[in-house]
C-alpha cells in the first residue's frame, strides 16, 4: 500500500513539473515573440536622431542591434546613421549645448563639427542651472545647498558666484511678509535663511500665518463638533502667550455657527456623536435640532435595515425556489432515466419473446428460401411466412 501511495505521489509531482515547464516555455516563447515584434517595429532613423540629441556616439547602434539579433532581427544601420547625422547637426549648436548644460547632462565628445559653439552654450547652460538651483533653494526655504547641487559646475571660478546670485534673487522673493505668512499658515519649518535686513518682515508674516493656522484649526474643530484639540494640533504655536488664545478665539467663532438648531439637526441627521461641546446658553437650541435629526436618522436607519432584511428575504426565497427547481429537474431527469431503463428492458424482453416465438421456424418470402423439399407457407401461429417440410 505504501509503495502504491509513493508511486501515485511521484506521478502527481512529475505531472506538476511537466505542466510548470510547459507554462515557462510558453511564457518564454511569448516574450520572444513580443521582443521580436518590437525590434521589427523599431525606427532606426528615429533611434539615430534620438541618440544624437542625447549626446551619444553613433556606435550606440550596436547596443540595439545586439539585443535584436537575439530574436533573429537585424536593424538598418544606414538608416540609423542618416537619423544620427540629422540629429547631430541640431545638437552640436550653441542652443543644443545650452539645453544640455541646463539639464546637467554629461557631454561625451560626440560633436566633430561646431564643437566650440556647442561647448560655449554647454558652459552657459550649466551657469543657468546653478542660478536656478540657488534661486529654487531660496524660494523653497532651504539652506545653502551648493555642494549637493546636481549641476555640472564646469567653471570653478564662476560656479559658486552664479549659485549665490540665484540664491540672492530667490531670497528677495522668499523673505517677505507674504511668503512668511504662507510658510506659517502651512506649518512649515523656517531654516533661518533670511538676511538680517529682511528677516523681520518674513517673521512678522510667519507669526501671522501661524496665528491664522491656530484660528482656523479652532474654528474647524468647533464646526465639526470636535472637542478642544489645541494640544494635539500641528500648528507651529510660535507665540506661547497668544497661541492658545488664538485657537480659543477661532473655536468660539466656530461654536456660534455650530451651536444652532439647524446645525444640530444636520449633525443628528448624519448620525454623528455629540460631545457636549456647546456652551449652556446655546446648547438647548442645538440639542433640539440634534434630537430631531437623530430621530430621523434612527428612523431612516431602521427603514434601511428593513429594506435590507426584505432584500435578503427575497434573495433567500429566490435561492430556495432555484434549489427546488433544481431538485424537481433532478427528479424529472431521474424519472426519465428510469423510464428509459424500463423501456430498454421491455424492448429486450420483446426481442427475447420474438426470438422464442420464432424458435424452430425458418422465415421465408419465396419457396427458394427453403431447403430442398420445403414449402414457404403462412403460419398463423406466428403471423409470418415460414418453411414447412
Buried (B, 14 or more C-beta within 10 A) or exposed (E): EEEEEEEEEEEEEEEEEEEEEEEEEEEEEEEEEEBBEEBEEBBBBEBBBBBBBBBBEBEBBEEBBEBBEEBEBEBBBEBBBBBBEBBBEEBBBBEBBBBBBBEBBEBEEBBEEBBEBBBBBBBBBBBBBBBBBBBBBBBEBBEBBBEEBEBBBBBEEBBBBBBBBBBEBBBBEBBBBEBBBBBBBEBBEBEEBBEEEBBEBBBBBBBBBBBBBBBBBBBBBBBEBBEBBBEEBEBBBBBEEBBBBBBBBBBEBBBBEBBBBEBBBBBBBEEBEBEEBBEEEBBEBBBBBBBBBBEEBEEEEEEEEEEEEEEEEEEEEEEEEEEEEEEEEEEEEEEEEEEEEEEEEEEEEEEEEEEEBBEEBBEBEEEEBBEEEBEBEEBEEBEBBBBBE
